[in-house]
Amino acid sequence: MMIRHEKAGGGTATIFWKTIGTGGDYADVQAMLTAGFYRGVMISNVTEDSNITPDANGLWLHLNGYILTMAAFQFIPSTACTITVVGNGFASEIDYTQTVNDEECFDTGVNTTVVLYFNNFKFDNNSTGTGCLLAKGTSIHYISDLLYELPNKALSG
């Protein structure tokens, strides 16, 4: 998929996006990153079968109205980078089901220069582990229009 963007001062720049999902360029997000591409748009629901590990090039992911099922897998950047996830409203969703305590979907660890941008999607947290949140670490988070669905879990003392 090719998208043309207008550049400041005139002209256009061509940015190539890879499609992710059934019938797309790649079956899942990590496969796209492994192949050396960093901008992806989902064209169907996708289930990850491993952690998603962006490198210094980061990740720009458009959920495009589909569901990214992470199960207990996480986004774990290998180094400082920018990760952007956007959707088309709350039909766009990241579904996270962690069973281990204190494991977040976006685990930036001690990478203080990881920047996370989340816009216009639903984070459905079905985790049974205690302390499993959207993101942890010392990264910078920019969040707008995010529907955060809490786990259906009793509070414990």
N, C-alpha and C positions, 0 to 999 in steps of 0.2 A: 504494500500500500504506500503510495506516495502522497505527501501533503505539501502544498506550496504555501509558504508564509511570506508576507510582505516584510522586507527589511527596513529598518530605520534609514531614512535618506533616500528611499526608493528602491526599486528592484525587488526580486524575490529570491528566496532561498528554498531549496528543495530538501525536505527532511524525510527520510525513509522510515516508515513504521512497519513492524512485523505483525502479522496476525497470529493470535494465540487461540487455540481451541480446535474443535472438530472441523476439519477441512482447511485449517489455517497453515501458516508457515511452520508453526511449532505447536506441539501438543500441550505444553505448559510453560510457565514463566521461566523456570530455571533452565529449561532446554534452550530458550531464546538467549538467555544470558551466557550459557555455556558456548553457544555458537558465536558470541561476540557482538550481539545486538542489545540495545539498551532501551529502546522505545517500542512498546507493544500495545496493541488494542485487542481486547478479547472479542471473539465472534461467536462464542458459545460459553456455556458453563464449563469451568475447568476445575479439576481436582489435582492438587500438587502431590507428588510422591516423594518429595525431599524438601529440605530447607531451601529457601531462595537466598542466594548469597551474592548480592551486588558487589562489584569492585569499585575502584576509584571513579569509574564512569557513571556510577549510580544506576538509577532505574526510573523510567517514566512509564507508568502503567495506567491505561484507560480501561476501566471495568465495563464500560459501554452497555450498562443495563443487565449484565450477567453476574453470576455468583462464582467467586473464587473460593473453593473449599480448601482450607489449609489443613484440616484435621488437627494434628498436634505439631505440624511443621511450622517453622518460623522464618521470618525475614531476618537474616543475620549478615549485615555488611562486613566484608573482610577488612575494610579500611574506611577512612573518611570519605563521604560521598553525599549526594542528595538523592532522596527517594521521594518521588511524587506519585500519589495514587488519587485518581479522580474517577467520578462516576457520572451517571445520568440520573441522579436522584436515588431514592432509597430502593429501587429495584436492583441497583448496582450494590453488590454486597461482598464482604469478606466474611466467611464463616469459619470460626476458630473454635476448636474443641480440644483443649489441653487437659490432660489428666495429672500432670506433674505440677506440684506447687511452685509458685513464683516463676513461671515461664511465660513471658509475654510474646505476643504475635510479632512485634517489631522489637528485636533485642539488639540494641546498639552498643551495649556493654560500656566500655570506657572510651569509645570513639567520640570525643567531645565535639568533633566537627562534622558529625552526621546531622543533616538537616532533613526533617520529615515534613512533607506537605500532604495533607489529607483534605479532600474537598468533595462534597456532594455524593456520599455513599453511606451505606449502613454497615456497621461492624456488629455482627451477630456473635456474641461471646457465649458459647455453649460449654465452657470449661467446667470441669468438676474439681480441678485443683484450686487450692486457695491462693489468692494473690496473682491470678492470671489476668493481665490487663492488655490494653492495646499496645502500649510501648513502655519500655524502661530504658534506663541508661542516662547518660548525661548529654544526650543530643538535644537539638532545638526542634520544637514541634510547632507547626502552623496548622491549625485545624479550623475549618469552616464547614457549616452545613453537614455535620456528621451525626447520624442517628446511632447511638451506642446502646445496644440491647444487652442488658446485664444477664449473667447466668441465672438460671432458675435454681437457686441454691439457697438453703437456709443459712442465715448468719450464725457464725459460731463465736464463742466468747473469747 
